[in-house]
Amino acid sequence: MRSLIRNFAIIAHIDHGKSTLADRLMQFCGAIDSREFRDQMLDSMDIERERGITIKAQTVRLSYKAKDGSTYQLNLMDTPGHVDFAYEVSRSLAACEGSLLVVDATQGVEAQTLANVYHALEHDHEIVVVLNKIDLPAAEIDRVSEQIEDVIGLDCTDAIQTSAKVGIGIEDVLEALVHRLPPPSGEESAPLKALLVDSWYDPYMGVVTLVRVKDGCVKPGMKVKLMAAGMSYTVERVGIFSPKPTEVPELKTGEIGYIIAGIKSVGDARVGDTITQENNPAKEPLPGFKPCVPVVFCSMFPVDTVDYGKLKDSLVKLQLNDASFSFEPETSQALGFGFRCGFLGLLHLEVIEERLEREYNLDLVTTAPSVVYKVHLSSGQIMDMHNPADMPDPSRISSMEEPWIIAKIIVPDEYLGNVLALCEEKRGVQSELTYVGSRVMLEYQLPLNEVVYDFYDRLKSISKGYASFDYHMHKYKQEDLVKMTILINGDPVDALAMIVHRSNAEYRGRLLCERLKDLIPRHMFKIPIQAAIGGKVIARETIAAFRKDVTAKCYGGDISRKRKLLDKQKEGKKKMREIGNVKIPQGTFLAALKMNNDK
């Protein structure tokens, strides 16, 4: 019966106890026994467990016998919390009617809490407020409740107080889900309309799609069509997660489960697509579908060129499970053969890089992350530029645009000055500043190019870890951007080229030249390191040569004898500089790029 179904998501900031609460709900409902239990049951990847973050949306069906005597079907959706996966979060929330908002009673409202609550409110969710970690001595229940009411505007008089770790208040959460969330809507007699929430590749079953049935039902043998992809398949089996995959005869209106239909590529089953019956299709797809577009790009090269084939195979395997990740081959004079990869954001980049190094035993050199610029050419054509090396001749460019974001930062007021200084340094434009008790909520417009380098690390450093940061894409703005090239011994190094704002170019160039001077080993000849914009050198450092004392054998005598030997040495060094190659260790690029924006 549809009236006994409740679909809900858990939304929270990182480390506020979302996965722990999901574990306790599963234990209380008997979905897992004590022998099989482990912490963060729904987090399947090692990285998720170590970092305490959720990367892939997971679902589990629970059966709960309420105090009113009825047995309810609860479909729990554990969503990622990070901004990089905001689109995936919005599709997960679209599959539910309500949300549990989990707030740490010791920390209060954070930037990500706000972002995800607004997502939930956009989908008309009924929100149940849960104050977690109330057993800790630092818990401030009244202050945090007041903060939720002031900042978000949710009534906290009936907020549920829990400690997911200890197991306090779990039954209260389940009762609130049953009585305060609405049952799913939809028509069982209407043509099939199912929202594709997630998809992944299984080596035995092919592509598995996670769906929420909005109208109609889906069962094995049905011919279904993906409306955005325009492809048709025959359903082989359907099932639910409880939390293990369990086959069922059919998925009815309001239910969440998986479909296996012989789909070959995850790229065909895109998140947000609508699945309908081929011979009795729905009139229109469900709203909100958009293809995933990478916003951050960087190049990856194997440290040992022998590993190129291994890197290619590894990227293909990763793409099987993550359609939002893209890559294409690339060559670099300095680093050899590699791949230009596209990511949803910096966390996505870090996760992919860490998985390549850990799961596939690869040593990688990763270039500085860059964003997508829109280059307006004099001919009227507009090109998307992912790589600074692809920048056309400046004489052909009429203007350039870069992406800007709107960032929300919540920080204790004693660190406000530092945070404001950082945002101004990064060319930020302040749009809002609000005090919430002893904390400040800032809204800034910032260029994404400045954020991808080291903004988050520096924000955490200057606020001693207390600042929380969340952002979303805003728009493209025309700016005075230039390509900065690094020349080592007169030769440009493509791996170190970058797009910078003209006002910032000299500072960045000087910083990078100083860094390279410390990193590149000395040779038998002088090595000039230059930062240039076009033909104009804006910064220079020189690595001194090793010097042999050729005059050591001269004891006294005329000065001309020593001068003659020194002139001969000088000529030799000049000739060596013309024909000599500068040996740059692989680690130099990584060290220079990682720290090129440090103070």
RAKA-V912542 format. One line per field, one symbol per residue. ss: DSSP state (A for helix, B for strand, O for the rest). psi: psi as a letter, one per 30 degrees, with the letter a starting at -180 (. if undefined). burial: b if it has 9 or more other ideal C-beta (glycine too) atoms within 8 Angstrom, else e. A space follows every 10 residues. Layout:
ss = ???
psi = ???
burial = ???
//
This chain:
ss = OAAABBBBBB BOOOOOOAAA AAAAAAAAOO OOOOOOOOOO OOOOOAAAAA AOOOOOOBBB BBBBBOOOOO BBBBBBBBOO OOAAAAAAAA AAAAOOOBBB BBBBOOOOOO AAAAAAAAAA AAOOOBBBBB BBOOOOOOOO AAAAAAAAAA AOOOOOOOOB BOBOOOOBOA AAAAAAAAAA OOOOOOOOOO OOBBBBBBBB BBOOOBBBBB BBBBBOOBBO OOBBBBOOOO BBBBOOBBBB BOOOBBBBOB BOOOOBBBBB OOOOOOOOOO OOOBBBBOOO OOOOOOOOOO OOOOOBBBBB BBOOAAAAAA AAAAAAAAAA AOOOOBBBBB BBOOOBBBBB BBBOOAAAAA AAAAAAAAAO OOOBBBOOOB BOBBBBBOOO OBBBBOOAAA OOOAAABBBB BBBBBBBBBB BBAAAAAAAA AAAAAOOOBB BBBBBBOOBB BBBBBBBAAA AAAAAAAAAA AAOOOOOBBB BBBBBBBBBO BBBBBBBBOO BBOAAAOBBB BAAAAAAAAA AAAAAAAAAO OOOOOOBBBB BBBOOBBBBB BBBOOOOOOA AAAOOOOOAA AAAAAAAAAA AAAAAAAAAO OOOOOAAAAA AAAAOOOOO
psi = kffgkkkllk kllkgggeee eeeeeeeefg fklfefklkh efjfkeeeee fhlkekkllk kkkkjlfgfk jkjkjkjjll fkeegeeeee eeefflflkj jkkkffeakl eeeeeeeeee eeghkkkjkj jlhffkffki eeeeeeeeee efgkkgegkk kljeefgkge eeeeeeeeff kllkllkffl lkjkkjelkl kkfefbkkkk ljjelalklk fkjlkjeefg kklkkellal khfkkkklel klkflkalkk ggkekffeik kflkklkefi llellklfkk kkkkfkklkk kkekffgeee eeeeeeeefe fjffklllll kkeefbkakj kklfaeeeee eeeeeeeefg hkjkkklkkl lkkjjjlfff kkkkjfkffg klkfffkelk klklljkkkk kkffgeeeee eeeeeggljk fkjkkjbglk jkkkkkkeef efdgeeeeee efghgfkkkk llkdlkkkli klkkkkkjhf kkjffgklkl keffeeeeee eeeeeeefek llaflkjkkk kkjbgkkfkk lkkllkkkif gffjjaakff eeeeeeeeee eeeeeeeefk kkjjkefeee eeeegfgl.
burial = ebebbbbbbb bbbbebbbbb bbbbbbbbbe bbeeeebeeb bbbebebbbe ebbbbbbbbb bbbbebeeee ebbbbbbbbb bbbbbbbbbb bbbbbbbbbb bbbbbbbbbb bbbbbbbebb bebebbbbbb bbbbebeebb bebbbbbbbe bbebebeebb bbbbeeebbb ebbbbbbbee bebbebebeb bbbbbbbbbb beeeebbbbb bbbbbbbbbe ebbbbbbbbe eebbbeebbb bbbeeeebee bbbbbbbbbb bebeebebbb bbbbbbbbee bbeebbeebe ebebbbbbbb bbeeeebbeb bbebbebbbb ebbbbebeeb ebebbeebbb bbbbbbbbbe bbbbbbbbeb ebebbbbebb bbbbbbbeee eeeebbbbee ebeeeebeeb bbbbbbbbbb bbbebbebbb ebbeebbbeb eeeeebeebb bbbbbbbbbb bbbebbebbb ebbeeebbbb bbeeeeeebe bbbbbbbbbe eebbbbbbbb bbebbeebbb bbbbbbbebb eebebbbbbb bbbeeeebbb bbbebeeeee eeebeeeeee bbeebbebbe eebbebbeeb ebebebebbb bbbeebeee
//
